[in-house]
Amino acid sequence: MLLVAGCGGSSSSELEASGQRIAAATTAAPTVTVTPATTVVAPPSTTTTTTAALTVTAAPVTTVVAPASTNIATVTTIRIATTTSPTTSTSAPMVRWNTNSENEWAPSSDPPPCEPFEEIFSVFPIDTNFLTQFARPGRTGADGATPIYIAHGALRADNSQYDQISVKFPAEGFSLYAANRRFEEAISNEEQVKLLFHHPCGIQVWIDHLAKVTDRWASIIKDVPITKSSRITFMPAGTYQVQAGEELAKGIGHDYSTYLDFGVYDLRNKNSIAEMIANEWPDYRSTADYAICWSTFFGPATEQLLEALPAGAVDTSDYCQ
C-alpha cells in the first residue's frame, strides 16, 4: 500500500485584494489569507513515498528422477531471495509570490530560474486578424475625471462580435493566482472576468474583460463572488494549472466595447520607472513598477503588426521604447 501525504499590484482602481480565498476541493492545503500588505509564506509541501524492502523466498523445488536402476537421483533447485532497497522521493516546496508591507513582491521560498520570455510565451491571446487597436502598456488615463495609471496593455477588436472571439492562454508553466467576477452595470450586464496567473519563477500574467469563460474555468471560479468592483479573490497556490494555448473564454468585453486587457509583470525586479511610480503614482506600486513591455514576446511578425496598430488616446508607453 502506498501512502501519500501533502500539504497548500496594485491600485485602488486596477487591483484590490479582497482577502477572500477559495479552498481547493482536492487538496488538504491550509487556507492562506493574503492582503497587499502581507507576505504569506506557504508551509513547505513535502511528499514522501517509501517502498518497503521486499523479500521473496521460493520453497525448494525437488525433482525425482527414477531410472531403471534402483538408485534414485534427487535434484534440488533453490531460488535466491531478492531484496529491493527502500526509495524515498521528496517534492520541492510550492513557491508563492506575494507583496510585503512595502508593496514589493517576494517569493515564499527559493524560486526556479525563468527561461527567456520569448521561450515562455508562444501563443498570442487572440487571433491577430481581429485587432484594430493596441493600447500600449505603461500609460496614463482617466476614470471619469480621476487620473489613473494603466500598467497593462489593451487589445481592441472593434469590427468583431464580442462573443465570437476566443481567448487562449499565451504561455507555459502558470497556475491561477487570483480571480475577479463583476458586472459593470453602467455599461453592460455581461459578466466580466479577470484572471491573474503566476509562474513560480516570478512572472505574472493579467487577463481582464473575459466574457463567456469556458466550462472548465467557470467551474474553477464558481465560488468567487460577483461584485461591482475589481476586488480579487486569491486561489490556492499551484492548484489550477493552465496550458499554453488553452482556451479561457469565448468572448471579450461586451456589446458596446470589444476589448481585452493584457499585462505581464516581472515580479523578480522593479522596472526602470519604479522611482517615478513611487513619487507620482504611489497607489500603483506592486503593479506599475513591475509591469513590462510584452509586444516583443510573440515573434517579429506579431511585433511589427502591433507596432503598426493605432494606440488610442495615448500613443506613448513608459515600458515599450
Short mmCIF file of the C-alpha atoms (twelve columns), coordinates in Angstrom:
data_MODEL
# 
_entry.id   MODEL 
# 
loop_
_atom_site.group_PDB 
_atom_site.id 
_atom_site.type_symbol 
_atom_site.label_atom_id 
_atom_site.label_alt_id 
_atom_site.label_comp_id 
_atom_site.label_asym_id 
_atom_site.label_seq_id 
_atom_site.Cartn_x 
_atom_site.Cartn_y 
_atom_site.Cartn_z 
_atom_site.pdbx_PDB_model_num 
ATOM 1   C CA . MET A 1   0.000   0.000   0.000   1 
ATOM 2   C CA . LEU A 2   1.334   3.490   -0.939  1 
ATOM 3   C CA . LEU A 3   0.551   6.351   1.425   1 
ATOM 4   C CA . VAL A 4   0.993   9.870   0.102   1 
ATOM 5   C CA . ALA A 5   0.621   12.908  2.300   1 
ATOM 6   C CA . GLY A 6   0.695   16.509  1.069   1 
ATOM 7   C CA . CYS A 7   0.344   19.998  2.453   1 
ATOM 8   C CA . GLY A 8   -1.439  24.355  0.126   1 
ATOM 9   C CA . GLY A 9   -0.481  45.055  -7.517  1 
ATOM 10  C CA . SER A 10  -1.914  47.132  -7.045  1 
ATOM 11  C CA . SER A 11  -4.045  50.218  -7.186  1 
ATOM 12  C CA . SER A 12  -7.418  51.176  -5.911  1 
ATOM 13  C CA . SER A 13  -8.727  51.063  -9.474  1 
ATOM 14  C CA . GLU A 14  -6.602  48.335  -11.063 1 
ATOM 15  C CA . LEU A 15  -6.248  45.648  -8.419  1 
ATOM 16  C CA . GLU A 16  -7.791  45.417  -4.950  1 
ATOM 17  C CA . ALA A 17  -7.185  42.478  -2.650  1 
ATOM 18  C CA . SER A 18  -10.389 41.077  -1.275  1 
ATOM 19  C CA . GLY A 19  -8.832  38.949  1.389   1 
ATOM 20  C CA . GLN A 20  -11.141 36.129  0.420   1 
ATOM 21  C CA . ARG A 21  -9.619  32.805  -0.608  1 
ATOM 22  C CA . ILE A 22  -11.122 29.811  -2.367  1 
ATOM 23  C CA . ALA A 23  -10.107 26.427  -0.910  1 
ATOM 24  C CA . ALA A 24  -9.481  23.659  -3.443  1 
ATOM 25  C CA . ALA A 25  -11.732 20.676  -3.013  1 
ATOM 26  C CA . THR A 26  -8.970  18.276  -3.931  1 
ATOM 27  C CA . THR A 27  -6.283  19.408  -1.538  1 
ATOM 28  C CA . ALA A 28  -5.801  19.378  2.175   1 
ATOM 29  C CA . ALA A 29  -3.851  22.580  1.922   1 
ATOM 30  C CA . PRO A 30  -4.377  25.076  4.754   1 
ATOM 31  C CA . THR A 31  -6.214  28.241  3.803   1 
ATOM 32  C CA . VAL A 32  -3.868  31.194  3.486   1 
ATOM 33  C CA . THR A 33  -5.272  34.737  3.635   1 
ATOM 34  C CA . VAL A 34  -3.272  37.334  1.760   1 
ATOM 35  C CA . THR A 35  -3.567  41.132  1.790   1 
ATOM 36  C CA . PRO A 36  -1.404  43.506  -0.276  1 
ATOM 37  C CA . ALA A 37  0.418   44.432  2.894   1 
ATOM 38  C CA . THR A 38  1.364   40.960  3.966   1 
ATOM 39  C CA . THR A 39  3.807   38.399  2.707   1 
ATOM 40  C CA . VAL A 40  2.343   34.976  3.199   1 
ATOM 41  C CA . VAL A 41  4.764   32.117  3.387   1 
ATOM 42  C CA . ALA A 42  3.092   28.884  2.462   1 
ATOM 43  C CA . PRO A 43  4.275   25.948  4.513   1 
ATOM 44  C CA . PRO A 44  6.589   23.680  2.579   1 
ATOM 45  C CA . SER A 45  4.822   20.790  0.973   1 
ATOM 46  C CA . THR A 46  6.710   17.542  1.205   1 
ATOM 47  C CA . THR A 47  5.558   14.310  -0.290  1 
ATOM 48  C CA . THR A 48  7.437   11.194  0.762   1 
ATOM 49  C CA . THR A 49  6.946   7.894   -0.936  1 
ATOM 50  C CA . THR A 50  8.564   4.853   0.690   1 
ATOM 51  C CA . THR A 51  8.754   1.417   -0.843  1 
ATOM 52  C CA . ALA A 52  9.414   -1.142  1.846   1 
ATOM 53  C CA . ALA A 53  12.020  -3.837  1.337   1 
ATOM 54  C CA . LEU A 54  10.543  -6.848  -0.356  1 
ATOM 55  C CA . THR A 55  11.962  -10.324 0.291   1 
ATOM 56  C CA . VAL A 56  10.835  -13.191 -1.826  1 
ATOM 57  C CA . THR A 57  11.976  -16.703 -0.871  1 
ATOM 58  C CA . ALA A 58  10.939  -19.592 -3.006  1 
ATOM 59  C CA . ALA A 59  10.453  -23.021 -1.485  1 
ATOM 60  C CA . PRO A 60  12.932  -25.663 -2.756  1 
ATOM 61  C CA . VAL A 61  11.730  -27.467 -5.809  1 
ATOM 62  C CA . THR A 62  12.506  -31.190 -5.792  1 
ATOM 63  C CA . THR A 63  12.581  -33.214 -8.954  1 
ATOM 64  C CA . VAL A 64  12.773  -37.011 -8.597  1 
ATOM 65  C CA . VAL A 65  14.272  -38.969 -11.482 1 
ATOM 66  C CA . ALA A 66  13.660  -42.743 -11.332 1 
ATOM 67  C CA . PRO A 67  15.829  -44.572 -13.851 1 
ATOM 68  C CA . ALA A 68  15.674  -48.305 -14.474 1 
ATOM 69  C CA . SER A 69  18.142  -48.916 -11.702 1 
ATOM 70  C CA . THR A 70  17.119  -48.783 -8.125  1 
ATOM 71  C CA . ASN A 71  19.346  -45.719 -7.430  1 
ATOM 72  C CA . ILE A 72  17.225  -42.574 -7.110  1 
ATOM 73  C CA . ALA A 73  18.810  -39.210 -8.032  1 
ATOM 74  C CA . THR A 74  17.414  -36.095 -6.347  1 
ATOM 75  C CA . VAL A 75  17.891  -32.613 -7.906  1 
ATOM 76  C CA . THR A 76  17.123  -29.611 -5.702  1 
ATOM 77  C CA . THR A 77  16.758  -26.053 -7.127  1 
ATOM 78  C CA . ILE A 78  16.834  -23.075 -4.749  1 
ATOM 79  C CA . ARG A 79  15.927  -19.583 -5.968  1 
ATOM 80  C CA . ILE A 80  17.935  -16.882 -4.238  1 
ATOM 81  C CA . ALA A 81  15.903  -14.357 -2.241  1 
ATOM 82  C CA . THR A 82  15.920  -10.834 -3.699  1 
ATOM 83  C CA . THR A 83  15.625  -7.586  -1.745  1 
ATOM 84  C CA . THR A 84  14.557  -4.162  -3.058  1 
ATOM 85  C CA . SER A 85  16.028  -1.251  -1.122  1 
ATOM 86  C CA . PRO A 86  13.600  1.392   0.149   1 
ATOM 87  C CA . THR A 87  13.349  4.505   -2.055  1 
ATOM 88  C CA . THR A 88  12.308  7.986   -0.918  1 
ATOM 89  C CA . SER A 89  11.317  10.959  -3.137  1 
ATOM 90  C CA . THR A 90  10.674  14.478  -1.823  1 
ATOM 91  C CA . SER A 91  8.894   17.183  -3.861  1 
ATOM 92  C CA . ALA A 92  10.100  20.790  -3.838  1 
ATOM 93  C CA . PRO A 93  8.065   23.263  -1.751  1 
ATOM 94  C CA . MET A 94  5.424   25.263  -3.603  1 
ATOM 95  C CA . VAL A 95  6.619   28.804  -4.397  1 
ATOM 96  C CA . ARG A 96  4.032   31.544  -3.929  1 
ATOM 97  C CA . TRP A 97  4.733   35.205  -4.711  1 
ATOM 98  C CA . ASN A 98  3.111   37.856  -2.503  1 
ATOM 99  C CA . THR A 99  3.552   41.527  -1.723  1 
ATOM 100 C CA . ASN A 100 5.011   42.727  1.555   1 
ATOM 101 C CA . SER A 101 4.265   45.827  3.626   1 
ATOM 102 C CA . GLU A 102 6.199   47.967  1.121   1 
ATOM 103 C CA . ASN A 103 4.159   46.655  -1.825  1 
ATOM 104 C CA . GLU A 104 7.190   44.760  -3.060  1 
ATOM 105 C CA . TRP A 105 6.931   41.233  -4.426  1 
ATOM 106 C CA . ALA A 106 8.821   38.388  -2.777  1 
ATOM 107 C CA . PRO A 107 8.711   34.581  -3.064  1 
ATOM 108 C CA . SER A 108 7.824   32.249  -0.191  1 
ATOM 109 C CA . SER A 109 10.898  30.113  -0.963  1 
ATOM 110 C CA . ASP A 110 13.716  29.938  -3.485  1 
ATOM 111 C CA . PRO A 111 12.096  30.173  -6.945  1 
ATOM 112 C CA . PRO A 112 13.260  28.257  -10.005 1 
ATOM 113 C CA . PRO A 113 15.043  30.248  -12.732 1 
ATOM 114 C CA . CYS A 114 12.982  31.804  -15.510 1 
ATOM 115 C CA . GLU A 115 13.504  30.925  -19.142 1 
ATOM 116 C CA . PRO A 116 13.696  33.848  -21.615 1 
ATOM 117 C CA . PHE A 117 10.305  35.478  -22.122 1 
ATOM 118 C CA . GLU A 118 10.388  34.612  -25.822 1 
ATOM 119 C CA . GLU A 119 10.593  30.924  -24.880 1 
ATOM 120 C CA . ILE A 120 7.883   31.056  -22.205 1 
ATOM 121 C CA . PHE A 121 5.338   32.942  -24.348 1 
ATOM 122 C CA . SER A 122 4.258   31.216  -27.542 1 
ATOM 123 C CA . VAL A 123 0.541   31.868  -28.224 1 
ATOM 124 C CA . PHE A 124 -0.943  35.333  -28.780 1 
ATOM 125 C CA . PRO A 125 -4.101  35.692  -26.625 1 
ATOM 126 C CA . ILE A 126 -6.494  36.360  -29.513 1 
ATOM 127 C CA . ASP A 127 -6.445  35.984  -33.286 1 
ATOM 128 C CA . THR A 128 -4.421  38.961  -34.542 1 
ATOM 129 C CA . ASN A 129 -6.745  39.256  -37.552 1 
ATOM 130 C CA . PHE A 130 -9.362  40.718  -35.191 1 
ATOM 131 C CA . LEU A 131 -7.119  43.520  -33.909 1 
ATOM 132 C CA . THR A 132 -7.982  47.144  -34.621 1 
ATOM 133 C CA . GLN A 133 -6.033  48.860  -31.825 1 
ATOM 134 C CA . PHE A 134 -3.191  48.179  -29.421 1 
ATOM 135 C CA . ALA A 135 -3.115  50.440  -26.358 1 
ATOM 136 C CA . ARG A 136 0.461   50.204  -25.106 1 
ATOM 137 C CA . PRO A 137 1.215   49.130  -21.527 1 
ATOM 138 C CA . GLY A 138 2.578   51.852  -19.263 1 
ATOM 139 C CA . ARG A 139 0.428   54.906  -19.947 1 
ATOM 140 C CA . THR A 140 -1.758  57.450  -18.181 1 
ATOM 141 C CA . GLY A 141 -5.509  57.530  -18.495 1 
ATOM 142 C CA . ALA A 142 -8.655  58.628  -16.701 1 
ATOM 143 C CA . ASP A 143 -11.501 57.003  -14.821 1 
ATOM 144 C CA . GLY A 144 -14.126 59.664  -15.329 1 
ATOM 145 C CA . ALA A 145 -12.438 62.798  -14.043 1 
ATOM 146 C CA . THR A 146 -9.843  60.887  -11.990 1 
ATOM 147 C CA . PRO A 147 -6.353  60.446  -13.491 1 
ATOM 148 C CA . ILE A 148 -5.112  56.842  -13.402 1 
ATOM 149 C CA . TYR A 149 -2.018  54.909  -14.407 1 
ATOM 150 C CA . ILE A 150 -2.521  51.870  -16.654 1 
ATOM 151 C CA . ALA A 151 0.244   49.288  -16.430 1 
ATOM 152 C CA . HIS A 152 -1.331  46.683  -18.711 1 
ATOM 153 C CA . GLY A 153 -1.960  46.873  -22.448 1 
ATOM 154 C CA . ALA A 154 -5.316  46.610  -24.215 1 
ATOM 155 C CA . LEU A 155 -6.300  44.822  -27.410 1 
ATOM 156 C CA . ARG A 156 -9.360  46.122  -29.275 1 
ATOM 157 C CA . ALA A 157 -11.387 44.253  -31.895 1 
ATOM 158 C CA . ASP A 158 -13.962 46.884  -32.848 1 
ATOM 159 C CA . ASN A 159 -15.108 45.212  -36.066 1 
ATOM 160 C CA . SER A 160 -15.984 41.867  -34.462 1 
ATOM 161 C CA . GLN A 161 -18.742 40.496  -32.239 1 
ATOM 162 C CA . TYR A 162 -17.586 40.418  -28.648 1 
ATOM 163 C CA . ASP A 163 -18.845 36.859  -28.078 1 
ATOM 164 C CA . GLN A 164 -17.140 35.394  -31.153 1 
ATOM 165 C CA . ILE A 165 -13.507 35.911  -30.109 1 
ATOM 166 C CA . SER A 166 -11.669 33.010  -28.466 1 
ATOM 167 C CA . VAL A 167 -9.107  33.866  -25.791 1 
ATOM 168 C CA . LYS A 168 -6.199  31.485  -25.278 1 
ATOM 169 C CA . PHE A 169 -3.583  31.423  -22.566 1 
ATOM 170 C CA . PRO A 170 -0.249  32.598  -24.002 1 
ATOM 171 C CA . ALA A 171 2.429   30.732  -22.039 1 
ATOM 172 C CA . GLU A 172 3.558   27.540  -20.328 1 
ATOM 173 C CA . GLY A 173 4.141   26.790  -16.636 1 
ATOM 174 C CA . PHE A 174 1.488   29.004  -14.980 1 
ATOM 175 C CA . SER A 175 -1.287  28.441  -12.447 1 
ATOM 176 C CA . LEU A 176 -4.204  30.578  -11.311 1 
ATOM 177 C CA . TYR A 177 -3.260  33.104  -8.610  1 
ATOM 178 C CA . ALA A 178 -6.419  35.194  -8.212  1 
ATOM 179 C CA . ALA A 179 -9.754  35.925  -9.889  1 
ATOM 180 C CA . ASN A 180 -12.452 38.581  -10.076 1 
ATOM 181 C CA . ARG A 181 -16.030 38.439  -11.348 1 
ATOM 182 C CA . ARG A 182 -18.050 41.610  -11.740 1 
ATOM 183 C CA . PHE A 183 -20.806 43.446  -13.546 1 
ATOM 184 C CA . GLU A 184 -20.185 46.907  -14.950 1 
ATOM 185 C CA . GLU A 185 -23.856 47.829  -14.825 1 
ATOM 186 C CA . ALA A 186 -23.391 51.336  -16.172 1 
ATOM 187 C CA . ILE A 187 -22.069 49.777  -19.391 1 
ATOM 188 C CA . SER A 188 -23.424 46.254  -19.797 1 
ATOM 189 C CA . ASN A 189 -24.960 43.294  -17.987 1 
ATOM 190 C CA . GLU A 190 -22.327 40.919  -19.416 1 
ATOM 191 C CA . GLU A 191 -20.238 39.404  -16.621 1 
ATOM 192 C CA . GLN A 192 -16.578 40.446  -16.831 1 
ATOM 193 C CA . VAL A 193 -13.889 38.087  -15.538 1 
ATOM 194 C CA . LYS A 194 -10.311 38.914  -14.580 1 
ATOM 195 C CA . LEU A 195 -7.778  36.112  -14.097 1 
ATOM 196 C CA . LEU A 196 -4.261  36.520  -12.719 1 
ATOM 197 C CA . PHE A 197 -1.765  33.712  -13.288 1 
ATOM 198 C CA . HIS A 198 1.665   33.164  -11.722 1 
ATOM 199 C CA . HIS A 199 4.731   31.287  -12.867 1 
ATOM 200 C CA . PRO A 200 6.751   30.037  -9.862  1 
ATOM 201 C CA . CYS A 201 9.881   31.687  -11.262 1 
ATOM 202 C CA . GLY A 202 8.274   35.114  -10.726 1 
ATOM 203 C CA . ILE A 203 6.137   36.157  -13.717 1 
ATOM 204 C CA . GLN A 204 2.538   37.344  -13.517 1 
ATOM 205 C CA . VAL A 205 0.059   37.373  -16.409 1 
ATOM 206 C CA . TRP A 206 -3.011  39.602  -16.072 1 
ATOM 207 C CA . ILE A 207 -6.021  38.975  -18.364 1 
ATOM 208 C CA . ASP A 208 -9.174  41.047  -17.865 1 
ATOM 209 C CA . HIS A 209 -12.551 41.530  -19.544 1 
ATOM 210 C CA . LEU A 210 -13.011 37.874  -20.362 1 
ATOM 211 C CA . ALA A 211 -16.591 37.121  -21.368 1 
ATOM 212 C CA . LYS A 212 -18.274 33.727  -21.519 1 
ATOM 213 C CA . VAL A 213 -15.472 31.747  -19.891 1 
ATOM 214 C CA . THR A 214 -15.180 28.076  -20.771 1 
ATOM 215 C CA . ASP A 215 -16.847 25.379  -18.686 1 
ATOM 216 C CA . ARG A 216 -13.576 24.380  -17.012 1 
ATOM 217 C CA . TRP A 217 -12.735 27.881  -15.824 1 
ATOM 218 C CA . ALA A 218 -16.335 28.675  -14.931 1 
ATOM 219 C CA . SER A 219 -16.245 25.657  -12.608 1 
ATOM 220 C CA . ILE A 220 -12.933 26.736  -11.075 1 
ATOM 221 C CA . ILE A 221 -14.129 30.266  -10.235 1 
ATOM 222 C CA . LYS A 222 -17.746 29.396  -9.400  1 
ATOM 223 C CA . ASP A 223 -17.266 30.335  -5.722  1 
ATOM 224 C CA . VAL A 224 -15.653 33.704  -6.497  1 
ATOM 225 C CA . PRO A 225 -18.260 36.322  -5.533  1 
ATOM 226 C CA . ILE A 226 -19.743 38.517  -8.264  1 
ATOM 227 C CA . THR A 227 -19.207 42.170  -7.331  1 
ATOM 228 C CA . LYS A 228 -19.319 45.644  -8.832  1 
ATOM 229 C CA . SER A 229 -15.616 46.267  -8.179  1 
ATOM 230 C CA . SER A 230 -12.264 44.848  -9.283  1 
ATOM 231 C CA . ARG A 231 -11.511 43.256  -5.901  1 
ATOM 232 C CA . ILE A 232 -9.829  39.887  -6.356  1 
ATOM 233 C CA . THR A 233 -10.181 36.549  -4.623  1 
ATOM 234 C CA . PHE A 234 -6.947  34.602  -4.088  1 
ATOM 235 C CA . MET A 235 -6.782  30.977  -5.152  1 
ATOM 236 C CA . PRO A 236 -4.793  28.084  -3.599  1 
ATOM 237 C CA . ALA A 237 -1.218  28.169  -4.870  1 
ATOM 238 C CA . GLY A 238 -0.391  25.903  -7.779  1 
ATOM 239 C CA . THR A 239 -3.753  24.116  -7.794  1 
ATOM 240 C CA . TYR A 240 -5.258  25.202  -11.115 1 
ATOM 241 C CA . GLN A 241 -2.681  24.786  -13.835 1 
ATOM 242 C CA . VAL A 242 -3.152  26.225  -17.318 1 
ATOM 243 C CA . GLN A 243 -1.553  25.113  -20.569 1 
ATOM 244 C CA . ALA A 244 -0.192  27.280  -23.371 1 
ATOM 245 C CA . GLY A 245 -2.933  27.619  -25.969 1 
ATOM 246 C CA . GLU A 246 -5.721  26.524  -23.604 1 
ATOM 247 C CA . GLU A 247 -8.972  28.374  -24.264 1 
ATOM 248 C CA . LEU A 248 -10.070 30.548  -21.349 1 
ATOM 249 C CA . ALA A 249 -13.130 32.259  -22.805 1 
ATOM 250 C CA . LYS A 250 -15.186 32.607  -25.940 1 
ATOM 251 C CA . GLY A 251 -15.550 36.374  -25.824 1 
ATOM 252 C CA . ILE A 252 -14.019 39.682  -24.713 1 
ATOM 253 C CA . GLY A 253 -15.648 42.808  -23.302 1 
ATOM 254 C CA . HIS A 254 -19.318 43.299  -24.098 1 
ATOM 255 C CA . ASP A 255 -21.772 44.557  -26.723 1 
ATOM 256 C CA . TYR A 256 -20.601 48.147  -26.511 1 
ATOM 257 C CA . SER A 257 -16.856 47.631  -26.298 1 
ATOM 258 C CA . THR A 258 -14.926 44.659  -27.636 1 
ATOM 259 C CA . TYR A 259 -11.544 44.637  -25.916 1 
ATOM 260 C CA . LEU A 260 -9.193  42.607  -23.733 1 
ATOM 261 C CA . ASP A 261 -6.787  43.899  -21.085 1 
ATOM 262 C CA . PHE A 262 -3.488  42.014  -21.110 1 
ATOM 263 C CA . GLY A 263 -0.432  42.639  -18.923 1 
ATOM 264 C CA . VAL A 264 2.826   40.903  -17.997 1 
ATOM 265 C CA . TYR A 265 4.733   41.625  -14.784 1 
ATOM 266 C CA . ASP A 266 8.251   40.573  -13.832 1 
ATOM 267 C CA . LEU A 267 7.937   40.135  -10.067 1 
ATOM 268 C CA . ARG A 268 11.654  39.479  -9.638  1 
ATOM 269 C CA . ASN A 269 12.713  43.081  -10.235 1 
ATOM 270 C CA . LYS A 270 11.208  46.551  -10.289 1 
ATOM 271 C CA . ASN A 271 11.218  48.234  -13.674 1 
ATOM 272 C CA . SER A 272 13.048  51.368  -14.794 1 
ATOM 273 C CA . ILE A 273 10.217  53.757  -13.815 1 
ATOM 274 C CA . ALA A 274 9.733   52.409  -10.289 1 
ATOM 275 C CA . GLU A 275 11.017  55.625  -8.677  1 
ATOM 276 C CA . MET A 276 8.607   57.736  -10.727 1 
ATOM 277 C CA . ILE A 277 5.730   55.451  -9.772  1 
ATOM 278 C CA . ALA A 278 6.653   55.704  -6.070  1 
ATOM 279 C CA . ASN A 279 6.741   59.506  -6.252  1 
ATOM 280 C CA . GLU A 280 3.909   60.319  -8.657  1 
ATOM 281 C CA . TRP A 281 1.620   57.279  -8.573  1 
ATOM 282 C CA . PRO A 282 2.160   55.637  -5.157  1 
ATOM 283 C CA . ASP A 283 -1.242  53.892  -5.257  1 
ATOM 284 C CA . TYR A 284 0.032   51.854  -8.212  1 
ATOM 285 C CA . ARG A 285 3.023   50.272  -6.521  1 
ATOM 286 C CA . SER A 286 3.231   46.493  -6.984  1 
ATOM 287 C CA . THR A 287 1.708   46.756  -10.479 1 
ATOM 288 C CA . ALA A 288 3.044   49.756  -12.404 1 
ATOM 289 C CA . ASP A 289 6.559   49.369  -11.001 1 
ATOM 290 C CA . TYR A 290 6.778   45.689  -12.091 1 
ATOM 291 C CA . ALA A 291 4.948   45.739  -15.433 1 
ATOM 292 C CA . ILE A 292 6.932   45.260  -18.632 1 
ATOM 293 C CA . CYS A 293 6.537   45.639  -22.395 1 
ATOM 294 C CA . TRP A 294 5.349   42.312  -23.828 1 
ATOM 295 C CA . SER A 295 4.876   43.167  -27.526 1 
ATOM 296 C CA . THR A 296 8.207   41.533  -28.452 1 
ATOM 297 C CA . PHE A 297 7.413   38.134  -26.911 1 
ATOM 298 C CA . PHE A 298 5.473   36.608  -29.821 1 
ATOM 299 C CA . GLY A 299 7.916   36.835  -32.717 1 
ATOM 300 C CA . PRO A 300 8.937   39.559  -35.208 1 
ATOM 301 C CA . ALA A 301 5.785   39.366  -37.346 1 
ATOM 302 C CA . THR A 302 3.446   39.916  -34.382 1 
ATOM 303 C CA . GLU A 303 5.687   42.647  -33.004 1 
ATOM 304 C CA . GLN A 304 5.555   44.541  -36.306 1 
ATOM 305 C CA . LEU A 305 1.791   44.113  -36.525 1 
ATOM 306 C CA . LEU A 306 1.313   45.517  -33.020 1 
ATOM 307 C CA . GLU A 307 3.605   48.463  -33.656 1 
ATOM 308 C CA . ALA A 308 1.627   49.359  -36.785 1 
ATOM 309 C CA . LEU A 309 -1.722  49.446  -34.954 1 
ATOM 310 C CA . PRO A 310 -3.124  52.726  -33.612 1 
ATOM 311 C CA . ALA A 311 -2.554  53.174  -29.893 1 
ATOM 312 C CA . GLY A 312 -5.729  55.006  -28.973 1 
ATOM 313 C CA . ALA A 313 -5.921  58.145  -26.874 1 
ATOM 314 C CA . VAL A 314 -2.332  57.813  -25.578 1 
ATOM 315 C CA . ASP A 315 0.272   56.778  -28.133 1 
ATOM 316 C CA . THR A 316 3.249   56.589  -25.770 1 
ATOM 317 C CA . SER A 317 4.478   53.922  -23.389 1 
ATOM 318 C CA . ASP A 318 6.767   54.069  -20.380 1 
ATOM 319 C CA . TYR A 319 7.723   50.412  -20.989 1 
ATOM 320 C CA . CYS A 320 7.824   49.944  -24.771 1 
ATOM 321 C CA . GLN A 321 10.618  52.091  -26.222 1 
# 
